[in-house]
């Protein structure tokens, strides 16, 4: 078991290092200069020498190797640098913009679970083959729907046509209704597909036939025997999808004008604020890695068979 944990932690560290290195290289290769964009404005009245001093203070003229090592050491100590555009520590910006994104991601994931479980249950309990085939085709429609198009469609229907959810000056919870729904629909699709496939597979296992032969109803067997075994393989994809919610939140927040990490990312791209973008990429990668590492470590607890196999190997 210890070998399994050490291996998973090692993979997590390697992924974080790769995310940091690749993002650093790509961001440094971007055209333009954030310092010139910010301080070359004639209204500021800064001369060439003053701008040169600012570049030196930010380390922009240092060799890339020096910048890479300096940035890596700062990240390891929790220092994410300063935002060129805002003039404040990057860590303060992330802390200020993180809560809305966490709320959006968490609620979106929970709603996607409700959608996935509902579709899987309706498919398993459906008495008609044509209805079951129709229900199983719904996730394919969900997963092929662009997030930005879905968000605009929901605004048009629920805000402008039905006038159920205000889009202008909404309340704190009203502002989350449509974004959460926009985020949950595409995320629920792969969860529902895998859950349906797992249920169909478990229903062919011998213990199901034995339970049915003893007089158990289809619904009782489904909830008492099939559900637990079908949910276990869904944990892995659930962890991956929850990690991807941060990326999906960027588009969703842009569509609905929410102030979260998505809005911060959009502004930082426009301003070419590399320090902020680097921190957001690493933070998103860390969230993704931590979530999936947690799922990997919890999986043997929910699946005793895997625990036994690891015990034999260890």
C-alpha positions in Angstrom: 0.0 0.0 0.0 2.9 2.4 0.8 4.4 1.8 -2.6 1.0 2.7 -4.2 0.8 6.0 -2.2 4.4 7.0 -2.9 3.9 6.2 -6.6 0.8 8.3 -6.9 2.4 11.2 -5.0 5.4 11.1 -7.3 3.2 11.2 -10.3 1.4 14.2 -8.9 4.6 16.1 -8.3 5.8 15.3 -11.8 2.6 16.6 -13.3 2.8 19.8 -11.3 6.4 20.4 -12.5 5.4 19.7 -16.1 2.5 22.1 -15.9 4.8 24.8 -14.4 7.5 24.3 -17.0 5.3 24.2 -20.0 3.2 27.2 -19.0 6.3 29.2 -18.2 7.7 28.5 -21.7 4.5 29.2 -23.5 3.8 32.4 -21.6 7.3 33.7 -22.2 6.9 33.0 -25.9 3.8 35.3 -26.1 4.3 38.4 -28.3 4.1 41.8 -26.7 5.4 43.1 -23.4 3.1 43.6 -20.4 5.3 46.3 -18.8 5.3 48.4 -22.0 1.5 47.9 -22.3 1.1 49.2 -18.7 3.7 51.9 -18.4 4.4 53.2 -21.9 1.2 55.2 -21.8 2.2 58.9 -22.4 -0.3 60.0 -19.8 1.9 58.4 -17.1 4.8 60.6 -18.1 7.4 57.9 -17.6 10.7 58.2 -19.5 12.9 55.4 -20.9 15.1 55.2 -17.9 12.2 54.9 -15.5 10.6 52.1 -17.6 14.0 50.4 -17.7 14.1 50.5 -13.9 10.6 49.0 -13.7 11.7 46.2 -16.0 14.7 45.6 -13.8 12.5 45.5 -10.7 10.3 42.9 -12.2 13.3 40.9 -13.6 12.0 41.1 -17.1 15.4 41.6 -18.6 17.0 38.6 -16.8 17.9 35.5 -18.9 15.0 33.0 -19.2 16.9 30.4 -17.2 17.3 32.9 -14.3 13.7 33.8 -14.5 12.6 30.2 -14.5 14.7 29.3 -11.4 13.6 32.5 -9.6 10.0 31.9 -10.4 10.1 28.2 -9.4 11.8 29.0 -6.0 9.2 31.7 -5.4 6.3 29.3 -6.2 7.7 26.7 -3.8 7.7 29.3 -1.0 4.2 30.5 -1.8 5.3 33.7 -3.5 3.5 34.1 -6.8 4.9 37.5 -7.6 3.2 40.8 -8.4 0.6 41.6 -11.0 2.0 44.1 -13.4 -1.4 45.5 -14.3 -3.0 45.6 -10.8 0.2 46.3 -8.8 -0.7 43.9 -6.0 0.5 40.4 -5.0 -0.8 37.7 -7.3 -1.8 35.6 -4.3 -4.2 38.3 -3.2 -5.9 38.4 -6.6 -6.4 34.6 -6.6 -7.7 34.6 -3.0 -10.2 37.4 -3.9 -11.4 35.7 -7.1 -11.4 32.1 -5.9 -14.7 31.9 -3.9 -17.1 32.5 -6.8 -15.3 29.9 -9.0 -15.4 27.4 -6.2 -19.1 27.9 -5.7 -19.7 27.6 -9.4 -17.6 24.5 -9.8 -18.9 22.7 -6.7 -22.6 23.4 -7.5 -22.1 22.6 -11.1 -20.5 19.2 -10.3 -23.2 18.3 -7.8 -25.9 19.2 -10.3 -24.1 17.1 -12.9 -24.2 14.2 -10.6 -28.0 14.6 -10.2 -28.4 14.7 -14.0 -26.2 11.6 -14.5 -27.8 9.5 -11.8 -31.3 10.5 -13.0 -30.6 9.5 -16.6 -28.9 6.3 -15.6 -31.8 5.3 -13.3 -34.4 6.1 -16.0 -32.5 4.1 -18.5 -32.2 1.1 -16.2 -35.8 1.2 -15.1 -37.3 1.9 -18.5 -39.7 -0.9 -19.6 -39.5 0.1 -23.3 -36.5 -0.5 -25.5 -37.2 2.6 -27.6 -37.4 4.8 -24.5 -34.2 3.4 -23.1 -32.4 4.0 -26.4 -33.7 7.6 -26.4 -32.5 8.2 -22.8 -29.1 6.8 -23.6 -28.8 9.2 -26.5 -29.3 12.2 -24.4 -25.7 12.3 -23.0 -24.3 12.4 -26.5 -26.4 15.6 -27.1 -25.2 17.1 -23.9 -21.5 16.5 -24.5 -21.7 17.9 -28.0 -23.2 21.2 -26.9 -20.7 24.1 -26.7 -20.7 25.7 -23.3 -20.8 29.3 -24.6 -23.8 28.5 -26.9 -25.6 26.7 -24.1 -25.1 29.7 -21.8 -26.4 32.2 -24.4 -29.4 29.9 -25.1 -30.3 29.6 -21.4 -30.1 33.4 -21.1 -32.4 33.8 -24.1 -35.0 31.3 -22.8 -35.1 31.8 -19.0 -34.2 35.5 -18.8 -35.6 37.1 -21.9 -38.4 34.8 -22.9 -39.7 33.3 -19.7 -38.3 36.1 -17.4 -37.7 33.6 -14.6 -34.1 34.4 -13.9 -32.9 38.0 -14.0 -29.7 38.5 -15.9 -29.3 42.2 -15.0 -28.6 43.0 -11.3 -29.5 39.5 -10.1 -29.2 38.4 -6.4 -26.2 36.4 -5.2 -28.0 33.0 -5.7 -29.9 34.1 -8.8 -26.6 34.9 -10.5 -25.5 31.3 -10.1 -28.6 29.5 -11.4 -27.9 29.7 -15.1 -24.1 29.5 -14.9 -24.4 26.3 -12.7 -26.8 24.8 -15.2 -24.6 25.7 -18.1 -21.6 24.1 -16.4 -23.5 21.0 -15.2 -25.1 19.9 -18.5 -21.9 19.0 -20.5 -20.1 17.6 -17.4 -23.1 15.2 -16.7 -22.8 13.6 -20.1 -19.7 11.5 -19.6 -20.7 10.6 -16.1 -24.1 9.4 -17.3 -22.6 7.4 -20.2 -20.1 5.6 -18.0 -22.7 5.0 -15.3 -25.1 3.5 -17.9 -22.4 1.3 -19.3 -21.4 0.1 -15.9 -25.0 -0.7 -15.0 -25.4 -2.7 -18.2 -22.2 -4.6 -17.4 -23.0 -5.4 -13.8 -26.5 -6.6 -14.8 -24.8 -9.4 -16.7 -22.8 -10.6 -13.7 -23.8 -14.1 -12.2 -24.7 -12.7 -8.8 -27.5 -10.6 -10.4 -29.0 -13.8 -12.0 -28.8 -15.5 -8.6 -30.6 -12.6 -6.9 -33.3 -12.6 -9.5 -33.7 -16.4 -9.3 -34.3 -16.0 -5.5 -37.3 -13.8 -6.4 -35.8 -10.3 -6.0 -37.4 -7.7 -8.2 -35.5 -5.9 -10.9 -35.7 -2.6 -9.0 -34.5 -4.1 -5.7 -31.5 -5.8 -7.4 -30.7 -2.6 -9.2 -30.5 -0.5 -6.0 -29.1 -3.1 -3.6 -26.6 -4.9 -5.8 -26.0 -3.2 -9.1 -25.7 0.5 -8.0 -22.8 0.1 -5.6 -20.7 -1.9 -8.1 -21.6 0.4 -11.0 -20.7 3.6 -9.2 -17.1 2.5 -8.3 -15.6 2.9 -11.8 -17.3 6.3 -12.1 -15.1 7.7 -9.3 -12.1 8.1 -11.6 -13.9 9.9 -14.3 -15.7 12.0 -11.7 -12.4 13.2 -10.2 -11.1 14.1 -13.7 -14.2 16.0 -14.6 -14.3 17.9 -11.3 -10.7 19.0 -12.0 -11.7 20.1 -15.5 -14.5 22.3 -14.0 -12.0 25.1 -13.4 -11.3 25.2 -17.1 -15.0 25.2 -17.9 -15.6 27.9 -15.4 -13.4 30.3 -17.4 -15.8 30.2 -20.4 -18.9 30.2 -18.2 -17.8 33.2 -16.2 -17.0 35.1 -19.4 -20.5 34.4 -20.8 -22.3 35.5 -17.6 -19.9 38.2 -16.6 -19.0 36.7 -13.2 -16.0 37.8 -11.2 -14.0 34.7 -10.5 -10.9 33.0 -11.7 -12.4 33.0 -15.2 -12.9 36.7 -15.3 -9.4 37.2 -13.8 -7.9 35.0 -16.5 -9.7 36.9 -19.3 -8.4 40.2 -17.9 -4.9 38.9 -17.5 -4.8 37.6 -21.1 -5.9 41.0 -22.4 -3.3 42.7 -20.2 -0.6 40.0 -20.9 -0.1 39.8 -17.1 2.2 36.8 -17.2 2.6 36.4 -13.4 -1.1 36.1 -12.9 -1.6 33.7 -15.8 1.3 31.5 -14.5 -0.2 31.3 -11.1 -3.7 30.5 -12.4 -2.3 27.7 -14.6 -0.3 26.2 -11.7 -3.2 26.6 -9.3 -5.6 24.9 -11.7 -3.1 22.1 -12.3 -2.6 21.7 -8.5 -6.4 21.5 -8.0 -6.7 18.9 -10.7 -3.8 16.8 -9.3 -5.0 17.0 -5.7 -8.6 15.9 -6.7 -7.4 13.0 -8.7 -4.8 12.0 -6.2 -7.5 12.0 -3.5 -9.7 9.8 -5.8 -6.8 7.4 -6.4 -6.1 7.1 -2.7 -9.8 6.6 -1.8 -10.5 4.1 -4.5 -8.9 1.1 -2.6 -11.2 1.9 0.4 -14.3 1.6 -1.7 -13.1 -1.4 -3.7 -11.7 -4.1 -1.4 -10.5 -6.1 -4.4 -8.0 -3.4 -5.4 -6.8 -3.2 -1.8 -6.1 -6.9 -1.7 -4.2 -6.8 -5.0 -2.1 -3.9 -3.8 -1.4 -5.7 -0.5 -0.1 -8.7 -2.4 2.0 -6.6 -4.7 3.4 -4.5 -1.8 
